[in-house]
Structures are given as structure tokens and as C-alpha cells.
Amino acid sequence: MKINNFSNVSISSFLKERQNRFKPDDANKMNLNRLEKIDFLGKIHILENKKTKTGMILVKKGDLVISGINIEKGAVAVYTGEEDVLATIHYSSYSFDRSKIDVEYFRWFLRSKVFKDIVNSSIKGGIKTELKPKKFLSLVLPLPDLDTQIYIRKKLDSVVKEIVELNDTNCENYELVQKLRQAILQEAVSGKLVPQDPNDEPASELLQRIKAEKEKLIKGKKIKKEKPLQPDAENEILFQQPKGWKWVHLQEIMQINPRNYLSDEIDISFIPMNLIEDGFTDKHKSIKKKWGEVKYGFTHLMENDVVIAKITPCFQNRKSAIMRNLVNGYGAGTTELYVFRSYGNTIIPEFLLLLFKSKGFINGGIDSFKGTAGQQRVKREYIENLLVGLPPYNEQIRIASQSAQLMKLCDDLEEKTKENQKNSKLLMEAVLREAFEPK
């Protein structure tokens, strides 16, 4: 698209702001529907009978409506409804001269780097600031005649359609990778990921060793005797158990939020919530502190403990990890964590983490939430009484190894998908640059 007949004109030469402004009480008396948002595809969404506590503007049929916050992302549209609507003052509404501007051409222009560069060079704070009408209308841009605008827009429509379809495919592929991860996790915790070996020591033997270790710790007053399980919890069978496996409850096989007993002067790792990555990774960072600084008011950690966030939205976002490379093998963290420590060499942390990343575990935890909105937490009763299929020790190792290999493949697929999404964005930017930069 080699276009040469551009002229520099101000936006105010073809747009005129609608000046109506209404205080909240006056706006509510008008009994008009409200503009909820303009999505990045340029579609207007309306809220019916919604009262307001903020100032509002009026939008009439045929007005060009622009979001001052998301203008460069495509939040621009012509309102085509028959009835007037209201919008918050973060939007602005304009009548426009159809003899000078093709609105769809203008909408594409506002998403281009050319427009961003104009804003960044003309307005303090640049494109990241909210673009108010006064500053927006004063901007000068290169504009071709109307016939050329329509020609460019039609060319863009045909090319961009293919880019949008490509981007949609990339998004679908990303979702498929997430579903594949969940399928791997479900197969892993239900005994379907690797074949069983009849020579493995059965899980019932693990339970005997756990019981012996537990009694030893209780006798030494290192842990307290656990409270009884909730009634009927033992009847919640989730899947047909493989041979050698055993149904158990989490509190039967793991220490939950155990305590450490260390010298105050020893260096340890301190891990706040923001240093634990979310998603399907197993990564965390830490800060070195003295044990005496953090032994009270925090959860206690030890090398190979598994932690999960108990509070929303961290829990849903899968903030969970295995504690590795702790300073002197010990640590402390936020009280918003559940900590799990095995009894001796009986449960490998990688297997337990697979369970905590699984969709079934997350959904069950959400169903158990207690507390007010924004501060909801997973009930400890849900954690303690969680029914778990326990594999033999050697099978745990095989499951963890196979899961790690498959998750690495998912990581590679996800990385390729993200790269394709990035390339789609770059392609879109290149097309817009070619269309709107004066030659």
C-alpha cells in the first residue's frame, strides 16, 4: 500500500466532542442504560438499569465513542443503538464529519505505532496516560483523502482478517496445551500414567513405616496426635484403585504445617508469597534471614517440604512448590501457606506436587473456601481429609519422572505458541505501519 497523498491535520478538524456532563444524581434520574465497556474488537457492551456513583457523559446514536484508557488497543466504536446511553468520564463521545474521515480507517489508525508515536511525542506521560478529549483533539496526524482512507481500510480488512484468524488459532493452541497439562496430572494421580510393577513394595507397607515414624515423633513430643477424620470421609472413592495402591487421607501420610526447632543465630531462607511462582512451575526464590527473626508469626519450612497457598487468588493460580536449596536446609514463609512434610523416606515431594497442581484438587479447595470475598481461604479440614490414592514408593518415582518429561514437552509447546502469538502481533504492527506511515 504505497500511499503518498497524506496531509497533516488536527483530529479536531473532523471530530467534535459531545459536551454533555451529568452528576451522579442527575444521571440516575435520566433512567438510561449504561455503556459497560468497548472490547478490543470494537464492540460496545451495554448494562441495563445500572445506577452510578460517578459523573457520566451522554452517547447518542451515530457517535464515535472512545476509551481514553484503552484507545490504542482498539477500544473505539460507533454507537448504533436507537436509545441514548450514558458512559463514565473515562470515555468520550464525538460526532464526526463523514466527508473527511472513514471511522473504520480511523479506528485502525488509533491502533498503529504511528499514532502511539504521535501521542508519545506530544503528550506528557505518552500513550500510557488516560487520553482526555482536549489533548486528543489537538493531536495532529497524517491523513489521506477520504477515497484513499476507504481504499486502505478495505485492504486492511482483508489482510487483518487472516492475521486475526492466525491469532485465534494460537490462542486455541495455548488452551489445548493447558488441557494437556491437566490430562497428564489426572493420569498421574490416578495410576494411569505409567504401568504398575508387581515387584514394587505395596503402599500398605509405606503406611506401616509412616505409622511407626509418626508414633516415634509423638512420643518425642515433636508432633501432636492427630485429630480424628471427619465422619464418612472414607467413603469418597474417586477412581478404581490400581493394584498396590492404597486409599489414604492426607493427614495420615503427611505432617501439615510442622514446626522447626533451631538456634536463633542460624541463617535460613525466608520465602514470602510473591517469591513463589504460580502456574505449573516449581520455582521459588528466597531472602536470607536469621531464624530468630522469623521463628514466630510465620510457617516453618524444611528442605523438600511441599507448600501451597491457602488464600485466593493465589490458590487458584497454583502457587505451590517444593522447597529446594534452602539456606542450611531450613526456612520460613508467609502464614498463608500450607506446608507438607513427609514421614521419613515414604512420599516423594514431586508426586505430592502433581496432586496439588491437579484440577480436581483446585476445584475441591475452591468449594471449601471460607471467609469474605477477596480474603477467602481453603479450609484446613479439606486439606486434612483429602482422599489420596497412594502409589508404591517406586511407582511414585516413575510417575514423577514421566510427568516431568511430559510437562517439559508442554513447556516447549507453550513457548512456541507464545512465540507465534508474539509474531502475530508483530505482523499486525507491520501491516499497520505500512498502511499509515506516509511514504
C-alpha positions as CSV (number, residue, x, y, z in Angstrom):
1,M,0.0,0.0,0.0
2,K,2.2,2.8,-1.3
3,I,0.2,6.0,-0.4
4,N,1.7,9.4,-0.8
5,N,-1.2,11.9,-0.6
6,F,-1.1,12.5,3.2
7,S,-1.9,15.9,4.8
8,N,-1.2,16.8,8.4
9,V,-4.5,17.7,10.1
10,S,-5.7,18.0,13.7
11,I,-8.2,15.5,14.9
12,S,-10.5,18.4,15.9
13,S,-10.9,19.1,12.2
14,F,-13.1,16.1,11.8
15,L,-14.3,15.2,15.3
16,K,-16.4,17.3,17.7
17,E,-16.8,16.3,21.3
18,R,-20.3,15.9,22.8
19,Q,-20.2,18.3,25.8
20,N,-23.0,16.9,27.9
21,R,-21.8,16.1,31.5
22,F,-24.0,14.8,34.3
23,K,-23.5,14.5,38.1
24,P,-24.4,11.0,39.5
25,D,-27.8,12.0,40.9
26,D,-28.8,13.7,37.6
27,A,-27.5,10.8,35.6
28,N,-29.6,8.3,37.6
29,K,-32.7,10.4,37.2
30,M,-32.4,10.0,33.4
31,N,-33.0,6.3,33.7
32,L,-30.8,5.4,30.7
33,N,-28.8,2.3,30.1
34,R,-25.0,2.4,30.6
35,L,-22.1,1.6,28.4
36,E,-20.3,-1.1,30.3
37,K,-17.2,-1.4,28.0
38,I,-15.8,-1.3,24.5
39,D,-13.9,-4.5,23.9
40,F,-10.7,-4.6,21.9
41,L,-12.6,-5.8,18.8
42,G,-14.6,-2.6,18.8
43,K,-17.9,-4.0,20.2
44,I,-19.9,-1.9,22.6
45,H,-21.4,-3.7,25.7
46,I,-24.4,-2.2,27.5
47,L,-25.6,-2.5,31.1
48,E,-29.3,-2.2,31.7
49,N,-30.7,-0.2,34.6
50,K,-27.3,0.3,36.3
51,K,-27.1,3.1,38.8
52,T,-23.9,5.2,39.0
53,K,-21.9,6.9,41.7
54,T,-19.6,8.8,39.3
55,G,-20.0,11.6,36.7
56,M,-21.3,10.5,33.3
57,I,-21.4,11.6,29.7
58,L,-24.1,11.2,27.1
59,V,-23.8,9.0,24.0
60,K,-26.2,9.3,21.1
61,K,-26.8,7.1,18.0
62,G,-24.0,7.5,15.5
63,D,-21.5,8.9,18.0
64,L,-17.9,7.7,17.9
65,V,-17.1,6.5,21.4
66,I,-13.5,6.2,22.6
67,S,-12.0,4.8,25.8
68,G,-9.3,7.2,27.0
69,I,-7.6,4.4,28.8
70,N,-7.5,1.7,26.1
71,I,-7.7,3.8,22.9
72,E,-4.6,2.3,21.3
73,K,-5.8,-1.3,22.0
74,G,-8.9,-0.9,19.8
75,A,-11.5,0.3,22.4
76,V,-13.1,2.5,19.8
77,A,-16.6,2.1,18.3
78,V,-19.6,3.8,16.7
79,Y,-22.7,3.5,18.9
80,T,-25.6,2.2,16.7
81,G,-28.3,1.8,19.3
82,E,-31.6,3.7,19.0
83,E,-31.7,5.0,22.6
84,D,-29.3,7.3,24.2
85,V,-26.9,5.8,26.8
86,L,-24.6,7.0,29.5
87,A,-20.9,6.3,29.9
88,T,-18.3,7.1,32.6
89,I,-16.0,10.1,32.1
90,H,-13.2,7.7,31.1
91,Y,-15.0,7.6,27.8
92,S,-15.5,10.4,25.3
93,S,-18.2,10.7,22.7
94,Y,-17.8,12.5,19.3
95,S,-19.8,13.4,16.3
96,F,-17.7,13.2,13.1
97,D,-17.6,14.6,9.6
98,R,-18.2,11.7,7.3
99,S,-16.9,13.8,4.4
100,K,-13.4,13.9,6.0
101,I,-13.0,10.7,7.9
102,D,-13.8,7.0,7.4
103,V,-14.4,5.8,11.0
104,E,-13.1,2.2,10.5
105,Y,-9.9,3.6,8.9
106,F,-9.6,5.9,11.9
107,R,-10.1,3.0,14.3
108,W,-7.3,1.1,12.7
109,F,-5.1,4.2,12.7
110,L,-5.5,4.5,16.5
111,R,-4.1,1.0,16.9
112,S,-0.9,1.8,14.9
113,K,2.5,2.6,16.1
114,V,2.3,5.9,14.1
115,F,-0.5,7.1,16.5
116,K,1.4,5.9,19.5
117,D,4.5,7.8,18.4
118,I,2.4,11.0,17.9
119,V,1.0,10.7,21.4
120,N,4.3,9.9,23.0
121,S,5.9,12.9,21.4
122,S,3.0,15.3,22.0
123,I,1.7,14.4,25.5
124,K,3.5,14.2,28.8
125,G,3.3,10.6,30.0
126,G,2.6,9.3,26.5
127,I,0.2,6.6,25.5
128,K,0.1,5.1,29.0
129,T,-1.8,8.1,30.4
130,E,-5.5,8.5,30.1
131,L,-6.2,10.4,26.9
132,K,-8.6,13.2,27.6
133,P,-10.6,14.9,24.8
134,K,-8.8,18.2,25.0
135,K,-5.4,16.7,24.4
136,F,-6.7,14.0,22.0
137,L,-8.5,16.6,19.7
138,S,-5.4,18.8,19.5
139,L,-3.2,15.9,18.1
140,V,-2.0,16.4,14.5
141,L,-1.9,13.3,12.3
142,P,-1.1,12.4,8.7
143,L,-4.4,11.9,6.9
144,P,-5.1,11.0,3.3
145,D,-8.3,12.0,1.4
146,L,-11.5,10.0,2.1
147,D,-11.2,7.8,-1.0
148,T,-7.7,6.8,0.0
149,Q,-8.8,6.1,3.6
150,I,-11.5,3.8,2.3
151,Y,-9.1,2.0,0.0
152,I,-6.6,1.5,2.8
153,R,-9.3,0.3,5.2
154,K,-10.6,-2.3,2.6
155,K,-7.0,-3.6,2.1
156,L,-6.5,-3.8,5.9
157,D,-9.8,-5.7,6.4
158,S,-8.7,-8.4,4.0
159,V,-5.2,-8.7,5.4
160,V,-6.1,-8.3,9.1
161,K,-8.8,-11.0,8.9
162,E,-6.1,-13.5,8.2
163,I,-3.9,-12.3,11.0
164,V,-6.9,-12.4,13.4
165,E,-7.6,-15.9,12.4
166,L,-4.0,-16.9,12.9
167,N,-4.0,-15.3,16.4
168,D,-7.3,-17.1,17.2
169,T,-5.6,-20.4,16.3
170,N,-2.6,-19.5,18.5
171,C,-5.0,-18.8,21.4
172,E,-6.8,-22.1,20.8
173,N,-3.4,-24.0,20.8
174,Y,-2.5,-22.3,24.1
175,E,-5.7,-23.6,25.6
176,L,-5.1,-27.1,24.3
177,V,-1.7,-27.1,26.0
178,Q,-3.3,-26.2,29.3
179,K,-5.8,-29.0,28.8
180,L,-3.0,-31.4,28.0
181,R,-1.3,-30.5,31.3
182,Q,-4.4,-31.3,33.2
183,A,-4.8,-34.6,31.5
184,I,-1.2,-35.5,32.4
185,L,-1.8,-34.6,36.0
186,Q,-5.1,-36.5,36.2
187,E,-3.4,-39.6,34.7
188,A,-0.5,-39.3,37.1
189,V,-2.6,-39.1,40.3
190,S,-5.0,-41.9,39.3
191,G,-2.4,-44.5,38.4
192,K,-2.8,-44.4,34.6
193,L,0.4,-42.6,33.5
194,V,2.9,-45.5,34.0
195,P,2.5,-49.3,34.2
196,Q,2.4,-50.9,37.6
197,D,5.2,-53.3,38.6
198,P,4.1,-56.3,40.7
199,N,7.6,-56.4,42.3
200,D,7.0,-53.0,43.9
201,E,6.6,-52.9,47.6
202,P,2.8,-52.1,48.1
203,A,1.6,-48.8,49.6
204,S,0.3,-50.7,52.6
205,E,4.0,-51.2,53.6
206,L,4.6,-47.5,53.3
207,L,1.7,-46.9,55.7
208,Q,3.3,-49.1,58.3
209,R,6.5,-47.2,58.1
210,I,4.7,-43.9,58.3
211,K,2.7,-45.1,61.3
212,A,6.0,-46.1,63.1
213,E,7.7,-42.8,62.3
214,K,4.6,-40.9,63.4
215,E,4.5,-42.7,66.8
216,K,8.1,-42.0,67.3
217,L,7.6,-38.3,66.8
218,I,4.6,-38.2,69.0
219,K,6.5,-40.0,71.8
220,G,9.3,-37.5,71.4
221,K,6.8,-34.6,71.6
222,K,7.8,-33.4,68.2
223,I,4.3,-33.6,66.8
224,K,0.8,-33.8,68.4
225,K,-1.5,-36.8,68.0
226,E,-3.7,-36.0,65.0
227,K,-7.4,-35.4,65.5
228,P,-10.0,-37.9,64.1
229,L,-11.1,-37.7,60.5
230,Q,-14.4,-36.2,59.6
231,P,-17.3,-38.8,59.5
232,D,-17.9,-40.5,56.2
233,A,-14.8,-39.1,54.6
234,E,-13.5,-42.6,54.0
235,N,-16.4,-43.3,51.6
236,E,-15.3,-40.7,49.0
237,I,-13.8,-43.1,46.5
238,L,-12.7,-41.2,43.4
239,F,-11.4,-43.8,40.9
240,Q,-10.7,-47.5,40.6
241,Q,-7.5,-48.0,42.5
242,P,-4.6,-49.8,40.8
243,K,-3.1,-52.9,42.4
244,G,-0.6,-52.0,45.1
245,W,-2.1,-48.5,45.8
246,K,-3.9,-47.5,49.0
247,W,-6.6,-45.0,49.7
248,V,-5.4,-42.6,52.5
249,H,-6.2,-39.2,53.8
250,L,-3.6,-36.5,53.6
251,Q,-3.2,-36.1,57.3
252,E,-2.5,-39.8,57.6
253,I,0.6,-39.6,55.5
254,M,1.9,-36.0,55.8
255,Q,2.8,-33.6,58.6
256,I,0.8,-30.5,58.0
257,N,2.4,-27.1,59.0
258,P,5.1,-28.8,61.2
259,R,7.5,-26.8,63.4
260,N,11.2,-26.4,63.4
261,Y,13.5,-26.1,66.4
262,L,16.6,-24.2,65.6
263,S,19.2,-21.9,67.0
264,D,18.2,-18.2,66.7
265,E,21.5,-17.4,65.0
266,I,21.3,-19.9,62.2
267,D,20.8,-18.4,58.6
268,I,17.7,-19.7,56.9
269,S,15.6,-18.9,53.7
270,F,12.7,-16.6,54.1
271,I,10.0,-17.0,51.3
272,P,7.1,-14.5,51.1
273,M,4.2,-15.3,48.8
274,N,5.4,-13.1,45.9
275,L,8.6,-15.2,45.6
276,I,6.6,-18.4,44.8
277,E,5.8,-18.7,41.1
278,D,2.2,-19.7,40.1
279,G,1.1,-21.9,37.3
280,F,2.5,-25.3,36.6
281,T,6.1,-24.4,37.5
282,D,8.0,-25.5,40.6
283,K,10.1,-22.3,41.2
284,H,10.6,-20.0,44.1
285,K,13.2,-17.5,45.4
286,S,14.1,-16.6,48.9
287,I,15.7,-14.0,51.2
288,K,18.4,-14.9,53.7
289,K,17.4,-14.2,57.3
290,K,18.3,-15.3,60.9
291,W,16.0,-17.9,62.3
292,G,15.4,-15.7,65.4
293,E,13.8,-13.0,63.1
294,V,11.1,-15.3,61.7
295,K,10.5,-18.2,64.0
296,Y,7.4,-16.6,65.3
297,G,4.4,-15.5,63.2
298,F,5.5,-17.5,60.1
299,T,5.1,-21.0,58.8
300,H,8.2,-23.2,59.2
301,L,9.9,-24.9,56.2
302,M,12.5,-27.5,55.6
303,E,14.3,-28.9,52.5
304,N,11.8,-31.0,50.4
305,D,8.7,-29.7,52.1
306,V,5.8,-29.0,49.7
307,V,3.9,-25.7,50.1
308,I,0.6,-24.5,48.7
309,A,-1.0,-21.1,49.0
310,K,-4.3,-21.2,51.0
311,I,-5.7,-17.8,50.1
312,T,-7.5,-16.6,47.0
313,P,-6.4,-15.9,44.2
314,C,-3.0,-17.5,44.9
315,F,-4.6,-20.9,45.5
316,Q,-6.5,-20.9,42.2
317,N,-3.3,-19.6,40.4
318,R,-1.4,-22.7,41.7
319,K,1.1,-21.0,43.8
320,S,2.7,-24.2,45.0
321,A,6.3,-25.5,45.1
322,I,8.8,-27.9,46.5
323,M,11.2,-26.2,48.9
324,R,14.7,-26.6,47.4
325,N,18.1,-25.1,48.1
326,L,17.1,-23.6,51.4
327,V,19.9,-22.0,53.4
328,N,21.1,-24.6,55.8
329,G,18.1,-26.7,54.8
330,Y,15.5,-24.6,56.6
331,G,13.2,-21.7,56.0
332,A,10.1,-19.8,57.0
333,G,7.3,-18.3,54.9
334,T,4.0,-16.5,55.0
335,T,1.2,-17.8,57.2
336,E,-0.9,-18.1,54.0
337,L,0.8,-21.4,53.2
338,Y,0.0,-24.9,54.0
339,V,3.2,-26.9,54.4
340,F,3.6,-30.6,54.0
341,R,6.4,-32.7,55.3
342,S,6.8,-36.5,54.8
343,Y,7.4,-39.1,57.5
344,G,10.8,-40.4,56.5
345,N,11.5,-41.6,53.0
346,T,7.9,-42.5,52.1
347,I,6.3,-39.9,49.9
348,I,8.4,-38.1,47.3
349,P,7.6,-34.4,47.1
350,E,7.3,-34.4,43.2
351,F,4.3,-36.8,43.4
352,L,2.6,-34.7,46.0
353,L,3.0,-31.5,44.0
354,L,1.4,-33.2,41.0
355,L,-1.7,-33.7,43.2
356,F,-1.7,-30.1,44.3
357,K,-1.5,-28.8,40.7
358,S,-4.4,-31.0,39.5
359,K,-7.7,-29.5,38.6
360,G,-9.6,-31.8,40.9
361,F,-7.6,-30.7,43.9
362,I,-8.0,-27.0,43.0
363,N,-11.8,-27.3,42.4
364,G,-12.3,-29.1,45.7
365,G,-10.3,-26.4,47.5
366,I,-12.4,-23.7,45.9
367,D,-15.6,-25.4,47.1
368,S,-14.2,-25.4,50.7
369,F,-13.5,-21.7,50.7
370,K,-14.4,-19.7,53.8
371,G,-14.0,-16.0,54.6
372,T,-15.1,-12.8,52.9
373,A,-14.7,-12.1,49.2
374,G,-11.1,-11.3,48.3
375,Q,-9.9,-12.9,51.6
376,Q,-11.2,-16.5,51.2
377,R,-9.1,-19.4,52.2
378,V,-9.0,-23.2,51.8
379,K,-10.3,-24.9,54.9
380,R,-7.8,-27.0,56.8
381,E,-10.5,-29.7,57.1
382,Y,-10.5,-30.1,53.4
383,I,-6.7,-30.5,53.4
384,E,-6.6,-32.9,56.3
385,N,-9.4,-35.1,55.0
386,L,-8.4,-35.1,51.3
387,L,-8.7,-38.6,50.0
388,V,-5.5,-39.5,48.1
389,G,-4.6,-42.6,46.1
390,L,-1.1,-43.6,47.4
391,P,1.1,-45.5,45.0
392,P,4.1,-47.7,46.0
393,Y,7.3,-45.7,46.5
394,N,9.0,-46.9,43.3
395,E,5.9,-46.1,41.3
396,Q,5.9,-42.5,42.7
397,I,9.4,-42.1,41.3
398,R,8.3,-43.4,37.9
399,I,5.2,-41.2,37.8
400,A,7.2,-38.1,38.8
401,S,9.9,-38.9,36.1
402,Q,7.3,-39.4,33.3
403,S,5.3,-36.4,34.3
404,A,8.4,-34.2,34.3
405,Q,9.2,-35.3,30.7
406,L,5.7,-34.7,29.5
407,M,5.5,-31.3,31.3
408,K,8.7,-30.3,29.6
409,L,7.1,-31.1,26.2
410,C,4.1,-28.9,27.3
411,D,6.6,-26.1,28.2
412,D,8.1,-26.3,24.7
413,L,4.7,-26.3,23.0
414,E,3.6,-23.3,25.2
415,E,6.7,-21.4,24.4
416,K,6.2,-22.0,20.6
417,T,2.6,-20.8,21.0
418,K,3.6,-17.7,22.8
419,E,6.3,-17.0,20.1
420,N,3.6,-17.4,17.4
421,Q,1.3,-15.0,19.3
422,K,4.2,-12.5,19.5
423,N,4.8,-12.9,15.8
424,S,1.1,-12.4,15.0
425,K,1.3,-9.1,17.0
426,L,4.5,-8.0,15.2
427,L,2.8,-8.9,11.8
428,M,-0.2,-6.8,12.7
429,E,2.1,-3.9,13.7
430,A,4.0,-4.2,10.4
431,V,0.8,-4.1,8.4
432,L,-0.5,-1.0,10.2
433,R,2.9,0.7,9.9
434,E,2.9,0.0,6.2
435,A,-0.7,1.4,5.9
436,F,-0.3,4.5,8.0
437,E,3.2,5.8,7.7
438,P,3.5,8.5,5.0
439,K,5.8,7.4,2.1
